[in-house]
Amino acid sequence: MAEDHKKKIHIEDGNAEAEETKAAAEAEELKEEAEAKAEAEQAKAAEETKEDAAGEAADEEAAESEAEEASEGEKEESESKEESDAKEEAKADEKDAEAEESERYMRLMAEFQNFKRRAAREKSDIHAYANERIVSDLLPVLDNFERALNTETDEFEAYAKGMELIFEQLKTALEKAGVKEIEALGCDFDPNVHNAVMTDNTDEYENDKISKVLQKGYKLNDKVVRPSMVAVNKK
């Protein structure tokens, strides 16, 4: 009976030991599961952290890209504004230049019109008073002719002398005005200053020489105002 009791105790001890081993195995299994779960949780957390970091990096990159795009947009807008301002300034300068050129043109036109009026007035004055000097020189001649005509005398010689003096006075006045007699008698015929109206045949002058002056010719400042009317000797 005592042996049976010992066997029973031994069996119970074996069962208890087996239970303890099983419990230890289960505890070890639970521990391993817990550790595996903890590792999985840690890996998941690390992955999530990595994903969050990647997301944050992507967000930062997107923000930087947006900032760069905004900066580029502002730069382009600034450059566009500067270009627009430059164009507006160029247009304003062009308008100012056109206005200045128009004003200069109007000023030149006004000056030209003033010059034309002044020249026309001077020309009119020249035409109106061109003969003033010669008329002033001829008036004394006219006075002397009038006195001679109003003088009653029987002395023909003295009267002729007076007329000769008046003639010389008239010649002097005309010479002062630039009038000069064209030489003709005994000179070679020159169609530029002589007008041949007849031919002559005389031994007194050589062939093609002017033998007679029918009407004197005159120049005014080297311009022929009347050619001499002459006869040319032809043998």
C-alpha angles and dihedrals in degrees: 000000000000088000091051089051091051091047089051091050090047091050091048090049089050091049091048091049091048089049090050091049090049091047090048090048091048090047091049090048091049090048091051090047090049092048091047090048090048090049090048090049090048092048090048091048090047091049091048089047089049091048090047090049090048090048091049090048089049090048091048090048090048090048091049090048090049090047091049091047090048090048091048089048091050090046092049090045090049092048090046090050091048090049090048091048090049091051091048090048090049090050091049091049090048091050090048090049091049091048091048091047091048091049090048090049092050090048091050091047091051091049090048091050090050089049091050092050091047092047091048090050092048090047090050090049090050092052092044097047104024092107095042095101097045090045089052089052093047096049093076088051089052090049091053092048089051092050091048092051091048093050116099112207140144093206102102094178093056091045091051090049090053092050090050090054091050089050091053090047089053092049091051092051091050092047090052087055091054098263114143131180116242112236111236119143110096093001128119113269112261115186090203093067105012131070111203110209098166145005128240136200114211137138091220093081134035123251115290091015120128107254101177137026110210095177128008120241128217141203128209110209092334092314116117108238093171127007120224114262105225149165117233121215113239120179 
